[in-house]
Amino acid sequence: MSLQILFEDLHCLCVAKPSGLLTQGVVGGELTLEDEVRGHLSRGEPGRSVYLATVHRLDRPVSGVVLWAKTPKAARRLADQFAQRVVKKTYWSLVESHVPTTSWARWDDWLSPVGSDGVARCVGSGLPDTKQAITEAQVIRTCRGLPEKTLLVILAPQTGRTHQLRAQAASHIGPILGDVAYGSTLAWAHGEIALHARQLEVEHPILRTPLVVIAPLPERWPAIDF
């Protein structure tokens, strides 16, 4: 694959992850995004030692911005921002749905762990092992270029639970296009879903200035205009 670099300096690196690719894996396993990033940092010199720290991840079927730290100091400071929930994340999703009654909503749910069936569920509060999941959702109704029977939904997660956006979208509006595990019935690329980490905003770990990175939509997506 050709690594798509969105931002890089001495302290951090942002790349566009293709859908269907693991962010990280196990030693000796399949090729991952991390392998590609390490190859870029080692400048093609196998065995060259480089520092690279993961500060967040995207699920395999999800595309979009992934941020890496290139120094221990940057890693600590970026990890603190994610832990304190001050990082602003914006996702674009194509959702199978009828038009909902509101164009903006705040989803506040309790999410179960991902089960043996590969699905997390929005359940009642107070149940064992559940965690609160909060997302702000905006439906763009006047949008050209969408497939039939789909909506463009912009999602801003306030928490970072596993499968949070996939489970909440399916529970509140409809499944994300291609997300068969959550009930999608419309065709999309095998092993991919129409969920894209469009924008990530953090404080630069050294300069302390805003760092805003936007990932272009994958080629498979329609030419959305709104």
C-alpha positions in Angstrom: 0.0 0.0 0.0 1.0 3.6 -0.4 1.1 5.4 2.9 -0.9 8.6 2.8 0.7 11.1 5.2 -1.5 14.0 6.3 0.9 15.7 8.7 4.4 15.0 10.0 7.0 16.8 12.1 9.7 15.7 14.6 7.1 14.9 17.2 4.1 13.3 15.7 2.7 11.8 12.5 -0.8 11.6 11.1 -1.8 9.2 8.3 -5.0 8.2 6.5 -5.9 4.6 7.3 -7.6 2.6 4.6 -10.6 0.7 5.7 -10.1 -3.1 5.9 -6.6 -2.7 7.4 -5.6 -3.4 11.0 -4.2 -0.4 12.9 -1.9 -2.8 14.8 -1.4 -6.5 14.9 0.7 -9.2 16.4 4.3 -10.0 15.5 4.4 -12.3 12.5 0.8 -11.6 11.6 -0.7 -9.8 8.6 0.5 -6.4 7.4 -0.8 -3.5 9.5 -0.9 0.2 9.3 1.8 0.3 12.0 4.1 -1.8 9.8 3.7 0.8 7.0 4.4 3.7 9.4 7.5 2.0 10.8 8.7 1.4 7.3 8.3 5.0 6.5 10.2 6.1 9.6 13.0 3.7 9.1 13.4 5.0 5.5 13.4 1.5 4.1 16.3 0.3 6.3 15.1 -3.1 7.7 16.0 -3.4 11.4 16.6 0.2 12.0 15.2 1.1 15.4 12.6 3.9 15.5 10.3 5.1 18.3 6.6 5.0 17.5 3.7 5.1 20.0 0.1 4.5 19.4 -2.2 7.0 21.1 -5.5 5.8 19.6 -6.8 3.3 17.1 -9.5 2.7 14.5 -11.4 -0.5 14.0 -10.3 -2.6 11.0 -13.3 -1.7 8.8 -13.1 2.1 9.5 -11.0 4.6 7.5 -9.6 8.0 8.4 -7.1 9.9 10.5 -4.7 8.0 12.8 -2.2 9.9 15.0 1.1 8.5 16.1 3.7 9.9 18.5 7.4 9.9 17.4 8.9 10.7 20.9 8.2 9.6 24.4 7.3 13.1 25.5 4.8 13.5 22.6 3.3 10.1 23.5 2.7 11.1 27.1 1.2 14.4 26.3 -1.0 13.1 23.6 -2.2 10.1 25.7 -3.1 12.6 28.5 -5.3 14.5 26.0 -7.2 11.4 25.0 -7.5 10.3 28.6 -8.9 13.7 29.6 -11.3 13.7 26.6 -10.2 17.0 25.2 -9.4 15.6 21.8 -12.1 16.6 19.2 -12.9 13.7 16.9 -15.3 14.0 13.9 -16.5 11.0 11.9 -18.6 10.9 8.7 -20.9 8.0 8.3 -23.4 6.8 5.7 -26.4 5.2 7.5 -29.2 3.1 6.3 -32.3 4.9 7.5 -35.5 6.7 7.1 -35.2 10.5 7.9 -35.3 10.9 11.7 -37.4 13.4 13.5 -34.5 15.6 14.5 -31.3 16.7 12.6 -29.2 16.9 15.8 -29.1 14.6 18.8 -27.0 13.8 21.8 -26.8 10.0 22.3 -26.2 9.0 25.9 -26.2 5.2 26.3 -24.6 2.4 28.4 -22.7 0.1 26.1 -22.0 -3.6 26.7 -18.6 -5.1 25.9 -18.3 -6.6 22.4 -19.6 -10.1 22.7 -18.6 -13.4 21.1 -20.8 -12.4 18.1 -18.6 -9.3 17.5 -21.3 -6.8 18.6 -21.7 -4.3 21.4 -25.2 -3.3 22.5 -26.8 -0.2 24.0 -28.3 -1.5 27.3 -29.7 -0.3 30.5 -27.5 1.5 33.0 -26.1 -0.3 36.0 -25.6 -3.6 34.3 -22.3 -5.4 34.9 -19.3 -4.3 32.7 -21.3 -1.6 30.9 -19.7 1.8 30.2 -21.3 5.2 29.3 -21.1 6.1 25.7 -21.8 9.7 24.6 -22.0 10.9 21.0 -23.3 14.1 19.3 -24.9 13.3 16.0 -25.9 15.6 13.2 -28.0 14.4 10.2 -27.3 16.3 7.0 -30.5 16.2 5.0 -29.8 18.5 2.1 -26.9 16.4 0.8 -26.3 15.5 -2.9 -24.5 12.4 -4.0 -25.8 9.9 -1.3 -26.8 6.3 -2.2 -30.5 5.7 -2.1 -32.0 5.1 1.3 -29.0 6.4 3.2 -28.3 9.5 5.3 -25.0 11.3 5.9 -24.6 11.5 9.7 -21.7 13.5 11.3 -20.7 11.9 14.6 -18.7 13.6 17.4 -17.9 11.0 20.1 -17.3 12.4 23.5 -16.2 9.0 24.9 -14.1 6.3 23.2 -15.8 3.0 23.7 -15.2 0.0 21.5 -17.7 -0.1 18.6 -19.3 3.0 20.1 -20.4 4.7 16.9 -21.4 1.5 15.2 -23.6 0.4 18.1 -25.2 3.8 18.8 -25.9 4.5 15.1 -27.7 1.1 14.8 -29.6 1.7 18.0 -30.7 5.3 17.3 -31.0 5.7 13.5 -29.9 2.7 11.5 -26.8 0.6 10.8 -23.8 2.1 9.1 -23.7 1.1 5.4 -21.8 -2.2 5.1 -21.8 -3.0 8.8 -23.4 -6.4 8.5 -22.7 -7.2 12.2 -25.1 -4.4 13.1 -27.8 -5.1 10.6 -26.7 -3.4 7.3 -28.4 -4.9 4.3 -27.1 -2.6 1.5 -24.0 -3.4 -0.5 -20.6 -2.0 0.4 -17.1 -3.2 0.0 -16.5 -6.6 1.7 -14.8 -6.1 5.1 -15.3 -2.3 5.0 -18.0 0.0 6.4 -19.0 3.6 5.5 -17.5 5.1 8.7 -14.7 7.6 8.2 -12.6 9.4 10.8 -12.8 12.7 9.0 -11.1 15.1 11.4 -8.9 15.0 14.5 -8.1 18.1 16.5 -5.5 18.0 19.3 -3.1 20.3 21.0 0.4 19.9 19.5 2.3 18.0 22.2 5.3 20.3 22.0 4.3 23.6 20.4 1.0 23.7 22.4 -0.8 25.0 19.3 -4.0 23.5 17.7 -3.3 20.7 15.3 -6.2 20.0 13.0 -6.0 17.1 10.5 -8.5 16.2 7.9 -8.5 12.9 6.0 -9.9 12.9 2.4 -12.8 10.6 1.8 -11.9 7.2 0.3 -12.5 6.7 -3.4 -15.4 4.4 -2.8 -17.4 7.2 -1.1 -19.8 9.3 -3.2 -18.9 12.9 -4.1 -20.8 14.4 -1.2 -21.9 18.0 -1.5 -23.7 19.9 1.3 
